[in-house]
Amino acid sequence: MAQAREIQVGMENSPLYIHEHHDVCDPITGRVMTGSWVWDSALILSHYITTRAYHEHDFSLQGKTVLELGAGLGLPGLTASKLGARRVILTDLGPLLQGLRHNVDANRLSDRVEVCELVWGTNELPNQLKGSKGGVDVVLMSDVLYDPSLMGPLAKTLNMVCGSETLIWSASEVRDSTSECLCQLTSHGFEVTELPKQFIQHSLCDMETSNNNHIDNFGVYLIRPLKQMCSP
Ligand SMILES: C[S@@+](CC[C@H](N)C(=O)[O-])C[C@H]1O[C@@H](n2cnc3c(N)ncnc32)[C@H](O)[C@@H]1O
């Protein structure tokens, strides 16, 4: 059953229409897939990329190529498209792709937003990303930092798509496993910087999150391949 939500993410009079499909199940386990609904981290990341704090640091999305990993319903990627990204690629596990395409169409963004399957750690990137090393300007990831055992595969995928200038933005609910996930990414060659909480305060005040709505419960991170830090 799909439930439509109209979500305002900082851009006045320009809501996004997101359909949550609560009945998308993993064909092997039969469990409802976690990408079937919008997580608060997706709201926070989407709000954050619309803020002055984001744009003042010259992180504009205008004309950029943006990849979203573990996109679920695709809210941050769709927001990036509305903010002027030239090309957005929303990726997740196979059963979630139909819902992602539905949300692209619902927002009339199919001329700029593509959807494809991307399982972290795969040896072969989807056609949409083949030869893309360095061609992805920004990677968005919301609520994917929960299982340390998935961080190796995630880092492998990031290494395959990121060039020396790529910026990775990740928002996460802070759980017991979050710091271990961040350590894993660091050990796989990424530098992680947590944004000062005031940068997300505005987003939290402004939006309809669940009851867990307290600034200490969330983190927004800028993640970069370490080799970027060595380049002049
Ligand atoms: C907690 S949900 C977050 C969904 C969405 N980003 C949001 O914030 O609303 C985690 C997402 O990561 C995806 N995911 C988990 N493991 C994955 C893997 N190995 N490869 C690709 N995606 C994966 C899930 O399918 C799910 O969409």
The ligand as an SDF file (V2000), in Angstrom:
LIG
                    3D

 27 29  0  0  0  0  0  0  0  0999 V2000
   17.7040    2.8300    7.0260 C   0  0  0  0  0  0  0  0  0  0  0  0
   17.3880    2.7360    5.3210 S   0  0  0  0  0  0  0  0  0  0  0  0
   17.5440    4.4300    4.8060 C   0  0  0  0  0  0  0  0  0  0  0  0
   16.7570    4.7110    3.5520 C   0  0  0  0  0  0  0  0  0  0  0  0
   16.8450    6.1540    3.0600 C   0  0  0  0  0  0  0  0  0  0  0  0
   18.2010    6.5250    2.7090 N   0  0  0  0  0  0  0  0  0  0  0  0
   16.3000    7.1130    4.0770 C   0  0  0  0  0  0  0  0  0  0  0  0
   17.0950    7.7180    4.8340 O   0  0  0  0  0  0  0  0  0  0  0  0
   15.0720    7.2920    4.1470 O   0  0  0  0  0  0  0  0  0  0  0  0
   18.9100    2.0060    4.6700 C   0  0  0  0  0  0  0  0  0  0  0  0
   18.9350    1.8790    3.1710 C   0  0  0  0  0  0  0  0  0  0  0  0
   20.1630    1.2840    2.7620 O   0  0  0  0  0  0  0  0  0  0  0  0
   19.8810    0.2900    1.7840 C   0  0  0  0  0  0  0  0  0  0  0  0
   20.9120   -0.7640    1.8360 N   0  0  0  0  0  0  0  0  0  0  0  0
   21.2100   -1.5660    2.8930 C   0  0  0  0  0  0  0  0  0  0  0  0
   22.1780   -2.4190    2.5780 N   0  0  0  0  0  0  0  0  0  0  0  0
   22.5090   -2.1670    1.2810 C   0  0  0  0  0  0  0  0  0  0  0  0
   23.4560   -2.7410    0.3880 C   0  0  0  0  0  0  0  0  0  0  0  0
   24.2380   -3.7590    0.7680 N   0  0  0  0  0  0  0  0  0  0  0  0
   23.5330   -2.2360   -0.8480 N   0  0  0  0  0  0  0  0  0  0  0  0
   22.7340   -1.2000   -1.2290 C   0  0  0  0  0  0  0  0  0  0  0  0
   21.8140   -0.6230   -0.4220 N   0  0  0  0  0  0  0  0  0  0  0  0
   21.7020   -1.1090    0.8220 C   0  0  0  0  0  0  0  0  0  0  0  0
   18.5300   -0.2560    2.2140 C   0  0  0  0  0  0  0  0  0  0  0  0
   17.8670   -0.9510    1.1750 O   0  0  0  0  0  0  0  0  0  0  0  0
   17.8150    1.0040    2.6340 C   0  0  0  0  0  0  0  0  0  0  0  0
   17.1830    1.6530    1.5780 O   0  0  0  0  0  0  0  0  0  0  0  0
  1  2  1  0
  2  3  1  0
  2 10  1  0
  3  4  1  0
  4  5  1  0
  5  6  1  0
  5  7  1  0
  7  8  2  0
  7  9  1  0
 10 11  1  0
 11 12  1  0
 11 26  1  0
 12 13  1  0
 13 14  1  0
 13 24  1  0
 14 15  1  0
 14 23  1  0
 15 16  2  0
 16 17  1  0
 17 18  1  0
 17 23  2  0
 18 19  1  0
 18 20  2  0
 20 21  1  0
 21 22  2  0
 22 23  1  0
 24 25  1  0
 24 26  1  0
 26 27  1  0
M  CHG  2   2   1   9  -1
M  END
$$$$
